[in-house]
Amino acid sequence: MRPDYPEALFDDLIALTGLTPGDHLLEVGCATGKATRPLARRGFQITCIELGAELAAVARENLAGWQVEVVQGQFEEWPPREPYGLVYAATAWHWIDPGLRYPRAWQALRPGGHLAIWAAGHVFPEGGDPFFGEIQDIYDEIGEGQPPGEGQPHPGELPDNRAEIEASGLFEVIAVRHYDWERVYPAEEYIELLSTFSGHLAMADWKRERLYGEIRRRLALRRDHSVRRHWGAVLQVARRKEAVRLAGPLDLAEELRIRVGIRGLVQEQLEGLL
């Protein structure tokens, strides 16, 4: 029930990075492949790293027939097989170790390559569906109300990672673009969507039963029995900097792998030093 991303986002991504069909891309955390298919359809060869074994299996099924390889593993530990033109993550970057995600992306990219990250979030346009404000009384009742100070961002107001990307010293941000779109959810589809959110998964059973029961009851009173949810995404594209040295206690093998980008060449160079 998670939404598809706007086609305009992928069109802008390609234009900003100068990618051409046939280029090799690396996706971090592909899940079921929602951000993979649009780029595979545009002719790119994609390697996807997915930590979850079940999600990786679903992705392989969903992406069969495309030039896509799904690898089950952890991005922080997976050795790049070749330099990629783009490393990207869609609603997955926040799961990657903050101390490793930028160095690992830098290592995986060819000179002049790009990093792109974005995530889908809830936005609240003027004239949007009032349901989300109306149902807050039930969240409050079950002790799951909004934390103090947490607002309802309008389209174009979602935060970005520009400062964090620049602070890594490994990338130069070249573009930050906002997108928003609407999806209509019947009651059961909306509950299915909520059931993918970590906060709802962590709720006690009685809390979910109370909340979902009230959502069903209230939406049943509507003429179309549905809710309109607005989504927003912030695309952030950054170019790989050259002639940089990664911070941290890297050993010789790591330094060599960073420079050549291919594991086999690292072994050759190490053997020459012994």
Buried (B, 14 or more C-beta within 10 A) or exposed (E): EBBEBBEEBBEBBBEBBEBEEEBBBBBBBBBBBBBBBBBBEBEBBBBBBBBEEEBBBBBBEBBEEBBBEBBBBEBBEBEBBEBBBBBBBBBBBEEBEEEBBBBBBBBBBBEEBBBBBBBBBBBBBEEBBEBBEEBEEBBEEBEBEEEEEEEEBBBEBBEBBEEBBEEBBBBEBEBBBBBBBEBEBEBBBBBEBBEEEEEBEEBEEEBBEBBBEBBBEBBEEEEEEBBBBBBBBBBBBBBBEEEBEBEEEBEEEBEBBBEEBBEEEBEEBEEEEE
